[in-house]
Amino acid sequence: MDKTAKIQLVRSNTLIAGVDVAKKKHFARIIDSYGIDVEKPFGFQNNIDGFIRLEGKLLQIQKKAGVERVIVGMEPTGHYWKPLAWWLRERGYTVVIVNPMLVKRHKEDLDNSPSKSDRKDTGIIADLVLQGKFMHCMLPKGIYAELRELAVTRRQQKGKLNAALNNLRAVLDEFFPEFDTVFKNLLGKAASWVLENIPFPKDIVSHSLEWLGERLKEASNHRVGLKRAESLMSAAESSVGVPDGLDAARIRLKSCLREVRFYEGELEITEAKMAEALEDAGLSRYLLSIPGVGVVTAAGFLGEIGDPTKYKNWRQVRNLAGLSLMENSSGKRQGNTIITKRGRSGLRCLLYQAALVLVAKNSAFRALYHYFLTRRQNPLKKKEALIAVGLKLLRVMFKLATAKELYDPSKVLGHYREAQLKAA
């Protein structure tokens, strides 16, 4: 819906309720289609009694004014707004959201003051809705709600796993800083055995080289042996790690290892559930047909955008991701063109991570990546090219999901882009 259609909606026999959400108590203000207050700001609790109080007010004023509809606008700060938005939508109300940055800007325009209050914010939110500066609230339902929660859960678990790994590295940096020169992967079978049993130089040098080689061979299923044992022994003998406090450090290290193993297991469970949900959405076959795209990327994509059929075109999804371009120029100064980043950061991160895999495993996307880097006009830097590849992936996944088609590498580039690649 464009801005003209939005203004027509709010100006046609409509009441507008601006709601400022909080953890315990919300505030609301109701205005008519001319921007005149019909109910001064009032508070209501963030529970069923409060919600019923809000609806009672809305129904009373709607009947008195004889208007056709009520539009409820709110600022989506944190997660506190979601229960109210869900409840109102299920009751048949039109729920819209306003950009928090617009609320902040409009706050100073109103009275040339950055002061903030619940009553002031309700008026600003209602006024922005009246001006058509709002977005329709797209809360995912059904399997897409499940995918959204799974995507959020996995992102949190991945963050906690990385934090546990960083803590583990901090222990090794202090007591055995040479460890990562011997084992690049801290979670490999041989490295894990060493960390569990003989993590510090003092532990390692107390054993013979032959004994260490046999233990590493057993732990790694014969992938490493005496040669790796020699490297480990040499690193331990020349280590500059702190020699004291090892008993306490051992407890700390084992705690880090338990945390790492715990979140590894949690991630496995979550990713298995993501695979099931992706299958239930009926789009697994199409999205996974793209070489280099796995369950986490496909399920995360649907979790971030919700039902793809709710969008008119891929550009709306691009805007949702904050991947629209903006130019920063003024007068004679020509600034760089950058992405807005006004959107879902989780979706942008997912597309960027997927692009890293695609340029390595997918020939069409790899060719596109190298074209972006080497084209004559406006060649991109590596990170910029990866963002462009991620945006292309967004278009492809959106097309496959909405048209329910399998991946066709010939359609990724198209005749125009293929001609450009040949010319380059």
Contacts in CASP RR format, 6 or more apart in sequence:
PFRMAT RR
TARGET T0000
AUTHOR 0000-0000-0000
METHOD contacts of the structure
MODEL  1
MDKTAKIQLVRSNTLIAGVDVAKKKHFARIIDSYGIDVEKPFGFQNNIDG
FIRLEGKLLQIQKKAGVERVIVGMEPTGHYWKPLAWWLRERGYTVVIVNP
MLVKRHKEDLDNSPSKSDRKDTGIIADLVLQGKFMHCMLPKGIYAELREL
AVTRRQQKGKLNAALNNLRAVLDEFFPEFDTVFKNLLGKAASWVLENIPF
PKDIVSHSLEWLGERLKEASNHRVGLKRAESLMSAAESSVGVPDGLDAAR
IRLKSCLREVRFYEGELEITEAKMAEALEDAGLSRYLLSIPGVGVVTAAG
FLGEIGDPTKYKNWRQVRNLAGLSLMENSSGKRQGNTIITKRGRSGLRCL
LYQAALVLVAKNSAFRALYHYFLTRRQNPLKKKEALIAVGLKLLRVMFKL
ATAKELYDPSKVLGHYREAQLKAA
1 9 0 8 1.000
1 136 0 8 1.000
3 132 0 8 1.000
3 133 0 8 1.000
6 132 0 8 1.000
6 134 0 8 1.000
7 131 0 8 1.000
7 132 0 8 1.000
9 71 0 8 1.000
10 16 0 8 1.000
10 33 0 8 1.000
10 71 0 8 1.000
10 129 0 8 1.000
10 130 0 8 1.000
10 132 0 8 1.000
11 33 0 8 1.000
11 130 0 8 1.000
12 33 0 8 1.000
12 68 0 8 1.000
13 33 0 8 1.000
13 66 0 8 1.000
13 67 0 8 1.000
13 68 0 8 1.000
13 69 0 8 1.000
14 32 0 8 1.000
14 33 0 8 1.000
14 67 0 8 1.000
14 68 0 8 1.000
14 69 0 8 1.000
14 70 0 8 1.000
14 71 0 8 1.000
15 30 0 8 1.000
15 31 0 8 1.000
15 32 0 8 1.000
15 33 0 8 1.000
15 38 0 8 1.000
15 58 0 8 1.000
15 61 0 8 1.000
15 62 0 8 1.000
15 65 0 8 1.000
15 67 0 8 1.000
15 69 0 8 1.000
15 70 0 8 1.000
15 71 0 8 1.000
16 30 0 8 1.000
16 31 0 8 1.000
16 32 0 8 1.000
16 33 0 8 1.000
16 35 0 8 1.000
16 70 0 8 1.000
16 71 0 8 1.000
16 72 0 8 1.000
16 73 0 8 1.000
16 126 0 8 1.000
16 129 0 8 1.000
16 130 0 8 1.000
17 28 0 8 1.000
17 29 0 8 1.000
17 30 0 8 1.000
17 54 0 8 1.000
17 58 0 8 1.000
17 70 0 8 1.000
17 71 0 8 1.000
17 72 0 8 1.000
17 73 0 8 1.000
17 126 0 8 1.000
18 28 0 8 1.000
18 29 0 8 1.000
18 30 0 8 1.000
18 31 0 8 1.000
18 72 0 8 1.000
18 73 0 8 1.000
18 74 0 8 1.000
18 122 0 8 1.000
18 123 0 8 1.000
18 125 0 8 1.000
18 126 0 8 1.000
18 129 0 8 1.000
19 26 0 8 1.000
19 27 0 8 1.000
19 28 0 8 1.000
19 54 0 8 1.000
19 72 0 8 1.000
19 73 0 8 1.000
19 74 0 8 1.000
19 81 0 8 1.000
19 84 0 8 1.000
19 122 0 8 1.000
19 125 0 8 1.000
20 26 0 8 1.000
20 27 0 8 1.000
20 28 0 8 1.000
20 74 0 8 1.000
20 75 0 8 1.000
20 118 0 8 1.000
20 121 0 8 1.000
20 122 0 8 1.000
20 125 0 8 1.000
21 46 0 8 1.000
21 74 0 8 1.000
21 75 0 8 1.000
21 77 0 8 1.000
21 80 0 8 1.000
21 81 0 8 1.000
21 84 0 8 1.000
22 46 0 8 1.000
22 80 0 8 1.000
22 118 0 8 1.000
23 46 0 8 1.000
23 80 0 8 1.000
24 45 0 8 1.000
24 46 0 8 1.000
25 43 0 8 1.000
25 44 0 8 1.000
25 45 0 8 1.000
25 46 0 8 1.000
26 43 0 8 1.000
26 44 0 8 1.000
26 45 0 8 1.000
26 46 0 8 1.000
26 54 0 8 1.000
26 84 0 8 1.000
27 41 0 8 1.000
27 42 0 8 1.000
27 43 0 8 1.000
27 44 0 8 1.000
27 118 0 8 1.000
27 119 0 8 1.000
27 121 0 8 1.000
27 122 0 8 1.000
28 41 0 8 1.000
28 42 0 8 1.000
28 43 0 8 1.000
28 44 0 8 1.000
28 54 0 8 1.000
28 57 0 8 1.000
28 122 0 8 1.000
29 37 0 8 1.000
29 39 0 8 1.000
29 40 0 8 1.000
29 41 0 8 1.000
29 42 0 8 1.000
29 119 0 8 1.000
29 122 0 8 1.000
29 123 0 8 1.000
29 126 0 8 1.000
30 37 0 8 1.000
30 38 0 8 1.000
30 39 0 8 1.000
30 57 0 8 1.000
30 58 0 8 1.000
30 61 0 8 1.000
30 126 0 8 1.000
31 37 0 8 1.000
31 38 0 8 1.000
31 123 0 8 1.000
31 126 0 8 1.000
31 127 0 8 1.000
31 130 0 8 1.000
32 38 0 8 1.000
32 65 0 8 1.000
32 67 0 8 1.000
33 67 0 8 1.000
33 130 0 8 1.000
35 126 0 8 1.000
35 127 0 8 1.000
35 130 0 8 1.000
38 61 0 8 1.000
38 65 0 8 1.000
39 57 0 8 1.000
39 61 0 8 1.000
41 118 0 8 1.000
41 119 0 8 1.000
41 122 0 8 1.000
41 123 0 8 1.000
42 57 0 8 1.000
43 118 0 8 1.000
44 50 0 8 1.000
44 51 0 8 1.000
44 53 0 8 1.000
44 54 0 8 1.000
45 53 0 8 1.000
46 80 0 8 1.000
46 83 0 8 1.000
46 84 0 8 1.000
51 84 0 8 1.000
51 87 0 8 1.000
51 88 0 8 1.000
55 88 0 8 1.000
55 91 0 8 1.000
58 70 0 8 1.000
58 72 0 8 1.000
58 93 0 8 1.000
62 70 0 8 1.000
69 94 0 8 1.000
70 93 0 8 1.000
70 94 0 8 1.000
71 93 0 8 1.000
71 94 0 8 1.000
71 95 0 8 1.000
71 96 0 8 1.000
71 129 0 8 1.000
72 88 0 8 1.000
72 93 0 8 1.000
72 94 0 8 1.000
72 95 0 8 1.000
72 96 0 8 1.000
73 95 0 8 1.000
73 96 0 8 1.000
73 97 0 8 1.000
73 98 0 8 1.000
73 125 0 8 1.000
73 126 0 8 1.000
73 129 0 8 1.000
73 134 0 8 1.000
74 81 0 8 1.000
74 84 0 8 1.000
74 85 0 8 1.000
74 95 0 8 1.000
74 96 0 8 1.000
74 97 0 8 1.000
74 98 0 8 1.000
74 125 0 8 1.000
75 81 0 8 1.000
75 97 0 8 1.000
75 98 0 8 1.000
75 100 0 8 1.000
75 103 0 8 1.000
75 121 0 8 1.000
75 125 0 8 1.000
76 97 0 8 1.000
76 100 0 8 1.000
77 100 0 8 1.000
81 97 0 8 1.000
82 139 0 8 1.000
85 95 0 8 1.000
85 97 0 8 1.000
85 137 0 8 1.000
85 139 0 8 1.000
86 139 0 8 1.000
88 95 0 8 1.000
89 95 0 8 1.000
89 137 0 8 1.000
89 139 0 8 1.000
95 137 0 8 1.000
96 129 0 8 1.000
96 134 0 8 1.000
96 135 0 8 1.000
96 136 0 8 1.000
96 137 0 8 1.000
97 134 0 8 1.000
97 135 0 8 1.000
97 136 0 8 1.000
97 137 0 8 1.000
98 125 0 8 1.000
98 128 0 8 1.000
98 129 0 8 1.000
98 133 0 8 1.000
98 134 0 8 1.000
98 135 0 8 1.000
99 133 0 8 1.000
99 135 0 8 1.000
99 342 0 8 1.000
101 342 0 8 1.000
102 128 0 8 1.000
102 133 0 8 1.000
103 121 0 8 1.000
103 124 0 8 1.000
103 125 0 8 1.000
103 128 0 8 1.000
106 124 0 8 1.000
106 127 0 8 1.000
106 128 0 8 1.000
107 113 0 8 1.000
107 114 0 8 1.000
107 115 0 8 1.000
107 116 0 8 1.000
107 120 0 8 1.000
107 121 0 8 1.000
107 124 0 8 1.000
108 114 0 8 1.000
110 120 0 8 1.000
110 124 0 8 1.000
128 134 0 8 1.000
138 306 0 8 1.000
138 310 0 8 1.000
139 145 0 8 1.000
140 147 0 8 1.000
140 148 0 8 1.000
140 303 0 8 1.000
140 306 0 8 1.000
140 307 0 8 1.000
141 307 0 8 1.000
143 277 0 8 1.000
143 280 0 8 1.000
143 281 0 8 1.000
144 281 0 8 1.000
144 302 0 8 1.000
144 303 0 8 1.000
144 306 0 8 1.000
144 307 0 8 1.000
146 277 0 8 1.000
146 280 0 8 1.000
147 274 0 8 1.000
147 277 0 8 1.000
147 278 0 8 1.000
147 281 0 8 1.000
147 299 0 8 1.000
147 300 0 8 1.000
147 302 0 8 1.000
147 303 0 8 1.000
147 306 0 8 1.000
148 303 0 8 1.000
148 304 0 8 1.000
148 306 0 8 1.000
150 270 0 8 1.000
150 273 0 8 1.000
150 274 0 8 1.000
150 277 0 8 1.000
150 299 0 8 1.000
150 300 0 8 1.000
150 303 0 8 1.000
151 274 0 8 1.000
151 299 0 8 1.000
151 300 0 8 1.000
151 303 0 8 1.000
151 304 0 8 1.000
153 270 0 8 1.000
154 267 0 8 1.000
154 270 0 8 1.000
154 271 0 8 1.000
154 274 0 8 1.000
154 296 0 8 1.000
154 300 0 8 1.000
155 346 0 8 1.000
157 263 0 8 1.000
157 266 0 8 1.000
157 267 0 8 1.000
157 270 0 8 1.000
158 267 0 8 1.000
160 259 0 8 1.000
160 263 0 8 1.000
161 260 0 8 1.000
161 263 0 8 1.000
161 264 0 8 1.000
161 267 0 8 1.000
164 256 0 8 1.000
164 259 0 8 1.000
164 260 0 8 1.000
164 263 0 8 1.000
165 186 0 8 1.000
165 260 0 8 1.000
167 256 0 8 1.000
167 259 0 8 1.000
168 186 0 8 1.000
168 195 0 8 1.000
168 253 0 8 1.000
168 256 0 8 1.000
168 257 0 8 1.000
168 260 0 8 1.000
169 180 0 8 1.000
169 186 0 8 1.000
171 249 0 8 1.000
171 252 0 8 1.000
171 253 0 8 1.000
171 256 0 8 1.000
172 179 0 8 1.000
172 180 0 8 1.000
172 186 0 8 1.000
172 199 0 8 1.000
172 253 0 8 1.000
174 241 0 8 1.000
174 242 0 8 1.000
174 249 0 8 1.000
175 199 0 8 1.000
175 200 0 8 1.000
175 201 0 8 1.000
175 241 0 8 1.000
175 242 0 8 1.000
175 246 0 8 1.000
175 249 0 8 1.000
176 199 0 8 1.000
176 200 0 8 1.000
176 201 0 8 1.000
176 235 0 8 1.000
176 236 0 8 1.000
176 239 0 8 1.000
176 241 0 8 1.000
177 239 0 8 1.000
177 240 0 8 1.000
177 241 0 8 1.000
178 235 0 8 1.000
178 236 0 8 1.000
178 238 0 8 1.000
178 239 0 8 1.000
178 240 0 8 1.000
179 191 0 8 1.000
179 194 0 8 1.000
179 235 0 8 1.000
180 186 0 8 1.000
181 231 0 8 1.000
181 235 0 8 1.000
182 228 0 8 1.000
182 231 0 8 1.000
182 232 0 8 1.000
182 235 0 8 1.000
183 190 0 8 1.000
183 191 0 8 1.000
183 194 0 8 1.000
185 191 0 8 1.000
186 192 0 8 1.000
186 195 0 8 1.000
187 260 0 8 1.000
187 264 0 8 1.000
188 220 0 8 1.000
189 219 0 8 1.000
189 220 0 8 1.000
189 221 0 8 1.000
189 223 0 8 1.000
190 216 0 8 1.000
190 219 0 8 1.000
190 220 0 8 1.000
190 223 0 8 1.000
190 224 0 8 1.000
190 228 0 8 1.000
192 219 0 8 1.000
192 257 0 8 1.000
193 215 0 8 1.000
193 216 0 8 1.000
193 219 0 8 1.000
193 220 0 8 1.000
194 204 0 8 1.000
194 216 0 8 1.000
194 232 0 8 1.000
195 253 0 8 1.000
195 257 0 8 1.000
196 254 0 8 1.000
196 257 0 8 1.000
197 203 0 8 1.000
197 215 0 8 1.000
198 204 0 8 1.000
198 206 0 8 1.000
198 207 0 8 1.000
199 250 0 8 1.000
199 253 0 8 1.000
200 246 0 8 1.000
200 249 0 8 1.000
200 250 0 8 1.000
201 235 0 8 1.000
201 236 0 8 1.000
201 237 0 8 1.000
201 239 0 8 1.000
201 241 0 8 1.000
201 243 0 8 1.000
202 243 0 8 1.000
202 246 0 8 1.000
204 212 0 8 1.000
204 232 0 8 1.000
204 233 0 8 1.000
204 236 0 8 1.000
205 233 0 8 1.000
205 236 0 8 1.000
205 237 0 8 1.000
209 226 0 8 1.000
209 229 0 8 1.000
209 230 0 8 1.000
209 233 0 8 1.000
210 226 0 8 1.000
212 229 0 8 1.000
212 232 0 8 1.000
212 233 0 8 1.000
213 225 0 8 1.000
213 226 0 8 1.000
213 228 0 8 1.000
213 229 0 8 1.000
214 225 0 8 1.000
216 224 0 8 1.000
216 225 0 8 1.000
216 228 0 8 1.000
216 229 0 8 1.000
216 232 0 8 1.000
217 224 0 8 1.000
217 225 0 8 1.000
217 226 0 8 1.000
242 249 0 8 1.000
271 295 0 8 1.000
271 296 0 8 1.000
274 295 0 8 1.000
274 296 0 8 1.000
274 299 0 8 1.000
274 300 0 8 1.000
275 284 0 8 1.000
275 295 0 8 1.000
275 299 0 8 1.000
277 299 0 8 1.000
278 284 0 8 1.000
278 287 0 8 1.000
278 288 0 8 1.000
278 295 0 8 1.000
278 298 0 8 1.000
278 299 0 8 1.000
278 302 0 8 1.000
281 302 0 8 1.000
283 298 0 8 1.000
283 302 0 8 1.000
283 308 0 8 1.000
283 400 0 8 1.000
283 401 0 8 1.000
283 404 0 8 1.000
284 295 0 8 1.000
284 298 0 8 1.000
285 406 0 8 1.000
286 400 0 8 1.000
286 401 0 8 1.000
286 404 0 8 1.000
286 405 0 8 1.000
286 406 0 8 1.000
286 407 0 8 1.000
287 293 0 8 1.000
287 298 0 8 1.000
287 301 0 8 1.000
287 302 0 8 1.000
287 397 0 8 1.000
287 400 0 8 1.000
287 401 0 8 1.000
288 294 0 8 1.000
288 295 0 8 1.000
288 298 0 8 1.000
289 400 0 8 1.000
289 406 0 8 1.000
289 407 0 8 1.000
290 362 0 8 1.000
290 393 0 8 1.000
290 396 0 8 1.000
290 397 0 8 1.000
290 400 0 8 1.000
290 407 0 8 1.000
291 361 0 8 1.000
291 362 0 8 1.000
291 363 0 8 1.000
291 407 0 8 1.000
292 354 0 8 1.000
292 357 0 8 1.000
292 358 0 8 1.000
292 361 0 8 1.000
292 362 0 8 1.000
293 354 0 8 1.000
293 357 0 8 1.000
293 358 0 8 1.000
293 393 0 8 1.000
293 397 0 8 1.000
297 350 0 8 1.000
297 353 0 8 1.000
297 354 0 8 1.000
297 357 0 8 1.000
298 397 0 8 1.000
300 350 0 8 1.000
301 347 0 8 1.000
301 350 0 8 1.000
301 351 0 8 1.000
301 394 0 8 1.000
301 397 0 8 1.000
302 308 0 8 1.000
302 401 0 8 1.000
304 320 0 8 1.000
304 321 0 8 1.000
304 344 0 8 1.000
304 346 0 8 1.000
304 347 0 8 1.000
304 350 0 8 1.000
305 311 0 8 1.000
305 317 0 8 1.000
305 320 0 8 1.000
305 347 0 8 1.000
305 398 0 8 1.000
308 317 0 8 1.000
308 398 0 8 1.000
308 401 0 8 1.000
308 402 0 8 1.000
309 402 0 8 1.000
311 317 0 8 1.000
311 398 0 8 1.000
311 402 0 8 1.000
314 394 0 8 1.000
314 395 0 8 1.000
314 398 0 8 1.000
314 399 0 8 1.000
317 394 0 8 1.000
317 398 0 8 1.000
318 324 0 8 1.000
318 391 0 8 1.000
318 394 0 8 1.000
319 342 0 8 1.000
319 343 0 8 1.000
320 343 0 8 1.000
320 344 0 8 1.000
320 347 0 8 1.000
321 343 0 8 1.000
321 344 0 8 1.000
321 347 0 8 1.000
321 348 0 8 1.000
321 351 0 8 1.000
321 394 0 8 1.000
322 339 0 8 1.000
322 340 0 8 1.000
322 341 0 8 1.000
322 342 0 8 1.000
322 343 0 8 1.000
322 344 0 8 1.000
322 347 0 8 1.000
322 348 0 8 1.000
323 339 0 8 1.000
323 340 0 8 1.000
323 348 0 8 1.000
323 351 0 8 1.000
323 387 0 8 1.000
323 391 0 8 1.000
323 394 0 8 1.000
324 339 0 8 1.000
324 340 0 8 1.000
324 342 0 8 1.000
325 337 0 8 1.000
325 338 0 8 1.000
325 339 0 8 1.000
325 340 0 8 1.000
326 337 0 8 1.000
326 338 0 8 1.000
326 339 0 8 1.000
326 340 0 8 1.000
327 335 0 8 1.000
327 336 0 8 1.000
327 337 0 8 1.000
328 335 0 8 1.000
328 336 0 8 1.000
328 337 0 8 1.000
328 338 0 8 1.000
329 335 0 8 1.000
339 387 0 8 1.000
341 348 0 8 1.000
351 387 0 8 1.000
351 390 0 8 1.000
351 391 0 8 1.000
351 393 0 8 1.000
351 394 0 8 1.000
352 386 0 8 1.000
352 387 0 8 1.000
352 390 0 8 1.000
354 390 0 8 1.000
354 393 0 8 1.000
355 365 0 8 1.000
355 369 0 8 1.000
355 386 0 8 1.000
355 387 0 8 1.000
355 389 0 8 1.000
355 390 0 8 1.000
355 393 0 8 1.000
356 386 0 8 1.000
358 365 0 8 1.000
358 366 0 8 1.000
358 369 0 8 1.000
358 389 0 8 1.000
358 390 0 8 1.000
358 393 0 8 1.000
359 365 0 8 1.000
359 366 0 8 1.000
359 369 0 8 1.000
359 386 0 8 1.000
359 389 0 8 1.000
360 366 0 8 1.000
362 409 0 8 1.000
363 409 0 8 1.000
364 409 0 8 1.000
364 412 0 8 1.000
364 413 0 8 1.000
365 389 0 8 1.000
365 392 0 8 1.000
365 393 0 8 1.000
365 412 0 8 1.000
367 413 0 8 1.000
367 421 0 8 1.000
368 388 0 8 1.000
368 389 0 8 1.000
368 392 0 8 1.000
368 412 0 8 1.000
368 413 0 8 1.000
368 417 0 8 1.000
368 421 0 8 1.000
369 385 0 8 1.000
369 386 0 8 1.000
369 389 0 8 1.000
371 417 0 8 1.000
371 420 0 8 1.000
371 421 0 8 1.000
371 424 0 8 1.000
372 379 0 8 1.000
372 380 0 8 1.000
372 384 0 8 1.000
372 385 0 8 1.000
372 388 0 8 1.000
372 389 0 8 1.000
373 379 0 8 1.000
373 380 0 8 1.000
373 381 0 8 1.000
373 382 0 8 1.000
373 385 0 8 1.000
374 424 0 8 1.000
375 420 0 8 1.000
375 424 0 8 1.000
376 424 0 8 1.000
380 388 0 8 1.000
392 412 0 8 1.000
396 407 0 8 1.000
396 412 0 8 1.000
399 405 0 8 1.000
400 406 0 8 1.000
400 407 0 8 1.000
413 421 0 8 1.000
END
